[in-house]
Amino acid sequence: MEMTTTTEKCISSSSSVHGGNNRREEYPKEGADDDVEAGVLGRDGEAAATTTRQRLVSLDVFRGITVALMILVDDVGGIVPAISHSPWDGVTLADFVFPFFLFIVGVSLAFAYKKVPDKMLATKKAMLRAVKLFIVGLILQGGFFHGIHELTYGVDIRKIRLMGVLQRIAIAYLVVALCEIWLRRVSSGGNIGSGSMLITRYHHQMFVGLVLVVTYLVILYGLHVPDWEYEVTSPDSTVKHFLVKCGVKGDTGPGCNAVGMIDRSVLGIQHLYAHPVYLKTEQCSMASPRNGPLPPNAPSWCEAPFDPEGLLSSLMAIVTCLIGLQIGHVIVHFKVDVKGYKRPVLPMEWMGKHALMIFVLVACNVIPVLVQGFYWKEPSNNLLKLIGIGG
């Protein structure tokens, strides 16, 4: 199924010391006086108020590479469908982007909550961060901002899209942060020196991941999906009514899966993503794998809204984030050495540090929309048209 791309930065704190060539990345020792939320470690035991932020450069670089990949598939995917999102079954380059970001969030949390002196305070901060990120996602992806080919903006609250990329990251972040804060065994002394000790300390978190996977599979394949109806209003205000015949369980196709049924029942079909990727399938497009006119015998579900970041599928997003958390534990406890050849990847490191800003400005069309605001005589004669983007 489809996953849209994005990035996220504000929950990606980590700890490392990075130097020039041939320098190894170093990690805080157990019991160091580091900042829980930012992954900050003081130098030579300095107080937290005077610490210098130290980041895991390799994680910033990986995040930057993922941001670059996101921009590539968003901008080039329309020209080269092979790298764009798979219309439904299968996997393409674009389908790796969002899981990469979720994985990065998980790794970051292993550093951010390496030491938690006050669990209640850490919980409150994690909840506040998640709420702020969810609200940002709601504003950016709920339909408020117009596209580059439209000159109006705003969204009817009755039809605002409730879920989205940042909203899903917020949910995964919150659940995994709570797991890291509350579901780990406190070390009685000494460092973790083996894989079995690592599993013993974090086995409750792994059990949560297993429960989520089983729950997802049971609901996906065991829930009965009845027939359902929806309406679509065309640009000329004509209302079309559709009936989707289902009456099945365990169906993983676009029209009769449990994922869509839960979202329609809980969120409401008017709050789902109105341009699902399955519009590019051969069943729904005469120009597949690109968008195109509907075939004469197109299934009734082709024009139905479907949210790729829906409720049930968010369970597996949490699992992806939990996997990243466990990899982060390996890095923290086993002090994985990485040669510090930084110069060739400095652009990726910069992009990784400013990932959320790049997402807002580029992926959400903020920069194109701002540029489009300057035109000559007619709104259609704007700078975007001059450089071949708008028209």
N, C-alpha and C positions, 0 to 999 in steps of 0.2 A: 504494500500500500504506500501511498505517497507520503513523503515528509518534506516540508519546505525548509529552506535554508535560512540561517541567521547567525548571529554571534552574540556574545554576552561577556562583559568584562567586570562588572562591579562585584561579582562574587568569586573572583578568581585570584584571591590573595595566595601567595606562596612564599617560601623562604629559601634563599640560596645566596651564596657569595659568588659573584662572577667577576673574573678578571680578564687579562689579556690572553694572548696565545699560550697554549700549553698549561693553562691554569685549570684546576679541577673545581667543579662545583661542590660546595660544602653545604652541609645541612645542619640544623640546630640539634644539639645533643639533648638527650632525654632530660627533662627537668629544667631546661633553659627558660629564662624569664621572657617568653615571647608573647606578643600580642595575639589574643585568640582570634580576633576578627580579621586582622590584616596579615597574619603570618609574619610578624616583625620580630626580629631577633636583635637585641642590643649587642654592641661590640664591647668585648672585654667586660661584660657584666654591667654595662651602663644601665641607668634607669630607663623605663619604657618611654618616658617623656622626651628623652634625648636620643632615642634610637634612630638609626638610619634604615630605611626600608630596603630589604634585600629580597630579590625575586628569583624564582627558578627560571633561568633564562630559557632552558630547553622547552618549558611549558609555554612561555610567551611566544617562542618561535613556532611551535606547533599550532598555537592559536592563530598566529599571523598567517601561516600557510593555509589554515582552514578558511580564514577570512578571504584570502586571495582566491581560493578555490570557489568560495561562495560567489564572489563577484564574477569569476569566469563563467560558471554555469548559468548565472542569472543573465549575463549579457550576451554570451555566445550560444547558450542553450537553444535560443530561438532559431539560430542559423544552423547549428549542428545538433539535431534532435538526439543523437546517440549519447550525448553527455547530459542532456536534460533529464528531468525526473521521468522515471518509468511510468507510462500511463496507468499501469496497475500491477500486473505480475512482473517479476524480474527486478533487476537492480542495475542502476547506472552510476556514473561518477557523482552526479548531483545527490543521489540518495545516501551518500556517505557523509555529507557535510553536517547535517543536524546531529547524527549520532556522535560525530567527532566532538562537537561542542558540548554535548551532554557528558561525554567521557572526560573532557577537560574540566568541567565543573566538578566532577567527582574527585579527580586528582587534586584539584585546588583545595577542596574541603579537608583532605587529609592533612594539609599543611596549616590551614586556617584554624582547625580545631585540634591541633596536636596536643595542646595542653589546655584544659578547661577548668579553671579554678572556681568559676561560678556558673553552674549549669543553667540556672534560671535566667541570669543576665544574658548568657549566650543564646538561650532559646528566644528571648524577647527580641534580641538584635536580628536573629535569623528570620523570625516572623516578619519583622519590620522590613527587612530587605526584600523578602519574597513579595510582600504586599506592594511595595514601591515598584518592583520590577513588573508585577502583574498589571499595575495601573499604566505604566509606560507602554506595555504591550497592547493594552486595550485602546489607548489613544492612537498608537502608531498603526495597529492592524485591525482596529474595529470598524474602519471605513470612514474615519473623520477626514483624513487627508485625501485630496483628489489625485488622480493619475496625471501623467504628463500630457495627455490628450484632452483633459477636461479643465474647464476654467472655473468650476465651482467646487466648494468643499462643504463638509458637514455631513452628519449622519443622523438618520431617524433612530432615536433610542430604541424604538420598537424592533428595529432590524439590525442593531449593532452586532458585529461578530464578537462573541464572548471569548472564544479560545483563539490561540495563535502561538507563534514560535516563542516569544518572550513569556507568554503566560505558561506555556508548558515547561520552560526552563525554570520559572519561578516555583512551580509545583514540585518538580524534581529536586530542585535545590533545597526546598524546605523539608521535604521528607527525608532526604539523605543527610542533611545537616542535623536533623533531630536524631537520626540513627547514630551519627557520629558522636553527638553530645551525650546521649543516654544509653545506647546499646553497645557498650564495650566494657570489657573487664579491666578494672584498674590494676596496673602492674604493681606487684608487691615488692619489686626490687629488681634491679638489673635490666639490661636491654634484652629485646627479643632477638634470639640468636638462631632460630630455625623456623622453617615453614610451619611446622606443627604448632609452635608457640604462637605464631601469627594467627593461625586458624582458631586456636583456643581463645585468643583475646577478642577476635572479631566474629565469632561464629554466630552470634545473634543477628548481626547485620546480614550475614550470608543466608541465614534462615528467612529473614524478611524478603530477600530477593527471590528465594525459592517459592515462598508463599505467593508472591506477586505473579510469578510466571505461571504457577498452577492455577491461580484464580483467573488470570487472563485466558488461558487455554480452555478452562472449564466453561467460562461464559461465552467465549468465541464459538466453541463447537457444540455447546450444550443448550444454549438459549434459543427458544423458538421465536422465529421472526414472522409475524403475520403480514397479511397484505396491508399496504398503506397508500395514502394519497397525498398529493401536493399540487400547488398551483404556481404558475409562472406568468408574470406580467411582461409582455413584449414591449419594445420601445414605442410602439404605436398604441400602448395602453390596452391591448387585447389580452384578456385573461385566458390562459390555457390550463385545463384541468387534466391531471394524469392519475392513473391507478397503476400501482406496481404490484404485480401478483407474486407473492412469496409463499407463505405457509410452509416454511422449511426450517431446519436447524443445521448448523455446521456449514452453511454456505459462506464462502469467502470472496464471492464476486462483488462487484460494485453495488448492486441493487438490493441484495437481501442478506447482508451481513449484520451481525449483532452489534458491531461498532457503530454503524450508522443509526441503527434502531435506538440504541441507548441515547445517543446525542439528540435525536429528534424528540425522544420522550422527555428527557431531562432539560436540555437547553432550549429546545424548540427549533423547528426547521428554519425559522426566519433568522435565527442567530448563528447559522452555520455558514461556512465558506461557500460563496455563490458560484465560484468558477473552479470546480474540481478538476483534477488532472485527468480523470477518466474521460473527459470530453475529447481527449486526443486518441482514444482507442479506435480500432477499426470499426467497432460497433457504433460509435458515436461521431465519427469524423470521416468524411470522404477524402480528406487530405492527411490521414494518419501517417506518421506519428505527430503531425502538426494539427493545430486547430483548423477546422474547416466546416463546411455545411453538413448538417445531419443527413445521413442516408435515408432513403424513403422508408426503410424497415427498421429504423433505429429503435432500440428498446425504450420503454416508457421512463426508465430511470435516468436517461442521459442528461437531462436538464435539471436534475434534482440537486440541491445543495448537499455538500458533504465536507466535513471538516477533517483534514489530515491530522490536526492536533486535537482530536476529540478526547473524551473522558476515558474510555476503556483503553485506547491505545497509549494513553499517558502512563499506564502501569508499566509498560515495557520501556518507556523513556526513563522512568525511575530506576528500573533494573540496569539500564545502560549507565546511568550516573553512579549507581552502586558499584558496578564493575570498575569504573574509573577510581572510585574511592579506595577499593582494595589494591589497585595498582599503586595508588598514592601511598598506601601503607607500606608497600614493598620498598618504594623509594625512600620513605622516611626512615624506616627501621634498618634497612640494609645498606644505606648510604651508597647508592649506585653512583659510580664515578663516570663522569662524562668529560671528554676533552673539550676545553673551552675555546674552540675556534669560532669566534663571534663575528668577525668582520663580514664574511660572505652572507650572513643571515641577518644583518642589522635591520634592513627594511622589514623583514618578517617579524622581528622582535618588536619594532615600533608599531606595526599593525596589530600585533597581539596585545600590546599595552593599551591601545586605543580602539579596541574592537567594537565596543558598544557605540562609540561616536561614529565609527565608519558605517556600522549597520544603519544608524538613524539617518545619516547624511546621504548615503549611497543606496542601500538596499530598499529604504523606504521612500526613495524619490524626493527627499527634501531638497537636495541640491538642484536636481533638474527642475523641480517646481519653482524654486526661487529664481533660477535663471530664466525660466519661461515667463516670469512676470515682467520682463523687459521686452517690449515689442515696438515695431514701427508701424504707426497708423492703425493697423488691424491686429487683434490678438494672435491671429495665426502667423503673422510675420514676426516671429520671436527668434531668439538666439538658438534655441534647440533646433528649429527648422533649418537655420543657417548651417549648423554642423551636422545635419542629417539625422537627428534623433526625433524631433517633433515634426508635426506636419499639419 
